[in-house]
Amino acid sequence: MSGQRQTEACNEIATLLHDQFSRLTRQLRNLELPQGMTPERLSALSVIEKRGPISVTALADKEMVRPATMSRMVSALVDEGLVKRAEDKNDGRGVLVSTTPKGRRAHQRAQHLRLQYFTEALEALTPEQLDAMRSLAAALARLTLLLDGSATS
């Protein structure tokens, strides 16, 4: 495939993926979550669960929000007993947040609901479509690394 044709094909695929990811993201945001859980809180809780203990600043970076915004969200999560703060032993002024047992259960419950939603939708696909989804998942993992700048060509 010539360079121009490959670029055109990549532009077309990028547009298709962007449109479908946007629709999928909206659908996931509208899924019913456990009481008091918002998509933003679930996302922050997920990062804390996977990468914690983590500083509020690092969490804000991961979630692409301002540290002040994340600080307010962490305070709400602390108030609900989903996360806890602890002193950062490497930085006397720093604070690290981690999930509590209640937070882990809330995260697991919300993740279970989302995975159940995906599983039910996938069950309606043909075996060939399921194979294509498996291949797509692998390609998306590579694409994510490239977009993060973590992988080389």
C-alpha positions as CSV (number, residue, x, y, z in Angstrom):
1,M,0.0,0.0,0.0
2,S,1.4,3.4,-1.0
3,G,2.2,6.0,1.7
4,Q,-0.8,8.2,0.7
5,R,-3.2,5.3,0.6
6,Q,-2.0,4.0,4.0
7,T,-2.4,7.5,5.5
8,E,-6.0,7.7,4.1
9,A,-6.8,4.3,5.5
10,C,-5.4,5.2,8.9
11,N,-7.4,8.4,8.9
12,E,-10.6,6.5,8.1
13,I,-9.9,3.9,10.8
14,A,-9.0,6.6,13.3
15,T,-12.4,8.3,12.6
16,L,-14.3,5.1,12.9
17,L,-12.6,4.1,16.2
18,H,-13.0,7.6,17.7
19,D,-16.8,7.6,16.8
20,Q,-17.3,4.1,18.3
21,F,-15.2,4.8,21.4
22,S,-17.2,8.0,22.0
23,R,-20.5,6.1,21.8
24,L,-19.3,3.3,24.0
25,T,-18.0,5.7,26.6
26,R,-21.3,7.5,26.7
27,Q,-23.1,4.2,27.1
28,L,-20.8,3.1,29.9
29,R,-21.2,6.5,31.7
30,N,-25.0,5.9,31.6
31,L,-24.8,2.5,33.2
32,E,-26.3,2.2,36.6
33,L,-23.7,2.3,39.3
34,P,-23.9,1.5,43.0
35,Q,-25.5,4.2,45.1
36,G,-23.3,7.3,45.5
37,M,-20.8,6.2,42.8
38,T,-20.3,8.4,39.8
39,P,-18.3,7.5,36.7
40,E,-15.6,10.0,37.9
41,R,-15.5,8.5,41.4
42,L,-15.3,5.0,40.0
43,S,-12.5,6.0,37.7
44,A,-10.5,7.6,40.6
45,L,-11.2,4.6,42.8
46,S,-10.0,2.3,40.1
47,V,-6.7,4.1,39.8
48,I,-6.3,4.2,43.5
49,E,-7.0,0.4,43.7
50,K,-4.6,-0.4,40.9
51,R,-1.8,2.0,41.7
52,G,-2.2,2.9,45.3
53,P,-1.0,4.1,47.6
54,I,-0.8,7.1,45.4
55,S,-0.4,10.8,45.9
56,V,-3.3,13.1,45.1
57,T,-1.1,14.9,42.5
58,A,-0.2,11.7,40.8
59,L,-3.9,10.6,40.9
60,A,-4.9,14.0,39.3
61,D,-2.3,13.4,36.6
62,K,-3.6,9.9,35.8
63,E,-7.2,11.2,35.7
64,M,-6.3,14.4,33.8
65,V,-7.8,16.8,36.2
66,R,-6.4,19.6,38.4
67,P,-5.0,18.6,41.8
68,A,-7.6,20.8,43.5
69,T,-10.4,19.0,41.8
70,M,-8.9,15.6,42.7
71,S,-8.4,16.7,46.3
72,R,-12.1,17.5,46.6
73,M,-13.0,14.1,45.1
74,V,-10.6,12.3,47.4
75,S,-12.1,14.1,50.4
76,A,-15.6,12.9,49.3
77,L,-14.2,9.3,49.0
78,V,-12.6,9.6,52.4
79,D,-15.9,10.9,53.9
80,E,-17.7,7.8,52.4
81,G,-15.1,5.5,53.8
82,L,-14.0,4.3,50.4
83,V,-10.4,5.5,50.6
84,K,-8.0,6.5,53.4
85,R,-5.2,9.0,53.6
86,A,-1.8,8.2,55.1
87,E,1.4,10.2,55.5
88,D,4.0,9.7,52.7
89,K,7.0,8.4,54.5
90,N,9.3,9.6,51.7
91,D,7.8,13.2,51.8
92,G,7.0,14.6,55.2
93,R,4.4,17.0,53.7
94,G,3.0,14.4,51.2
95,V,-0.2,12.4,51.6
96,L,-0.9,9.1,49.9
97,V,-4.4,7.6,49.4
98,S,-5.3,4.0,49.2
99,T,-8.6,2.0,49.1
100,T,-10.3,0.7,52.2
101,P,-12.0,-2.7,52.3
102,K,-15.3,-0.9,51.7
103,G,-13.7,0.9,48.7
104,R,-12.4,-2.3,47.3
105,R,-15.9,-3.9,47.6
106,A,-17.5,-0.8,45.9
107,H,-15.0,-1.0,43.1
108,Q,-15.4,-4.7,42.6
109,R,-19.2,-4.3,42.6
110,A,-19.2,-1.6,40.0
111,Q,-16.6,-3.4,37.8
112,H,-18.8,-6.6,38.0
113,L,-21.8,-4.6,36.7
114,R,-19.8,-3.2,33.8
115,L,-18.3,-6.6,32.9
116,Q,-21.7,-8.2,33.1
117,Y,-23.0,-5.5,30.7
118,F,-20.1,-6.3,28.3
119,T,-20.6,-10.1,28.6
120,E,-24.3,-9.9,27.8
121,A,-23.6,-7.8,24.7
122,L,-20.8,-10.1,23.6
123,E,-23.0,-13.1,23.9
124,A,-25.1,-11.7,21.0
125,L,-22.1,-11.8,18.6
126,T,-21.2,-14.6,16.2
127,P,-18.1,-16.7,16.9
128,E,-16.4,-14.8,14.0
129,Q,-17.2,-11.5,15.6
130,L,-15.9,-12.7,19.0
131,D,-12.6,-13.7,17.3
132,A,-12.5,-10.2,15.8
133,M,-13.1,-8.6,19.2
134,R,-10.3,-10.7,20.7
135,S,-8.0,-9.5,17.9
136,L,-9.2,-5.9,18.4
137,A,-8.5,-6.0,22.1
138,A,-4.9,-7.0,21.4
139,A,-4.5,-4.3,18.8
140,L,-6.0,-1.7,21.2
141,A,-3.6,-2.7,23.9
142,R,-0.7,-1.9,21.4
143,L,-2.4,1.3,20.3
144,T,-2.8,2.4,23.9
145,L,1.0,1.9,24.5
146,L,1.8,3.9,21.3
147,L,-0.5,6.7,22.4
148,D,1.1,6.8,25.8
149,G,4.5,7.0,24.2
150,S,5.5,3.8,26.0
151,A,6.2,1.7,22.9
152,T,8.3,2.2,19.8
153,S,7.3,1.3,16.3
